[in-house]
Amino acid sequence: MSLKFASKCSVSYAKLVNFMLQKKHIEITSIFIFFSLLIAGTQIASAQEINFEVLQAPVIDGIINSGEYNSSKSFGSGAFELSWELIDATSISIGIVAQTTGWVAIGFDPTTQMQDADIIYAWVEANGTVVIIDAFSLNPTGGNHPLDTDLGGTDDILSYNGIENATSTSIEFTRLLSTGDENYDKNIPVEGEIDIIWAYGASDSFSEYHGGARGSSIITIGTPQQTKTTTQENPSTTITDSTPGFQGIFLLISLFSLALVYHKRR
Ligand code: HEM
């Protein structure tokens, strides 16, 4: 809603209140203003709620702030932190922070050990280049996990970013819940549980064994697992709703009119 339209509405509202006062309908005017205040107040509360949601969408910049995602789980005594959040009913953002400067990976829905896991494998090179690979594990052990594209499938990472420091690697990416790559990607449910495996290695390599730095778990999609905070790197870029401004003006004019009513009454 434009500010011009908002101020026109507010002026008409003030004129109406003034007209009612001239006609000496003090009680009716008071009730009218009271309900106007109530409506404006409720609208402000709900408009702020909308912005709150928008503000907190994870930003795929490689930096995973505490409270940026609505779900996270820690593995390997905190050495591997997985975060996830649905962007909408069809796509998901995933973040990984692992205590390594080497590769990190997550695999969805394996059948036996690593077998048939839909693996996302990534690392950050010394010059900052992020390498991320949509892969598929063909065996239960041994690291036979070719790229989907080499198997005849498709690369379905939609966006990604990552950074590393002296001790850890942080990767963020998005993908569709159902990518359409039926053979080499697993469907992530919009609501419910999915089995995962995780691992990380000591160097930037697609073939290096993880040793003991691996594990399996179950995560819940769709139901937030933690409370988000407003901490965000660049929240202002996503705010588009200007309605609180309009409702604020309306609220002020209603309050002013109320004061006028009581002034005339005395
Ligand atoms: C080059 C890469 C890889 C190699 C050489 C490799 C090798 C192996 C080997 C030899 C085992 C059996 C011994 C053990 O339990 O440690 C194993 C198990 C395992 N790997 Fe990998 N792996 C690789 C990549 C991955 C990736 C990318 C993941 C996760 C996304 C992963 C997750 C696991 C898990 C969870 C197990 C234990 C499975 C179980 O016992 O239930 N591995 N891997």
Boltz pocket constraint, residues with backbone or C-beta under 6 A from the ligand:
constraints:
  - pocket:
      binder: B
      contacts: [[A, 105], [A, 106], [A, 107], [A, 112], [A, 113], [A, 114], [A, 119], [A, 120], [A, 121], [A, 140], [A, 141], [A, 142], [A, 143], [A, 144], [A, 197], [A, 198], [A, 199], [A, 205], [A, 206], [A, 207], [A, 208], [A, 209], [A, 210], [A, 211], [A, 212], [A, 214], [A, 215], [A, 216]]
      max_distance: 6.0
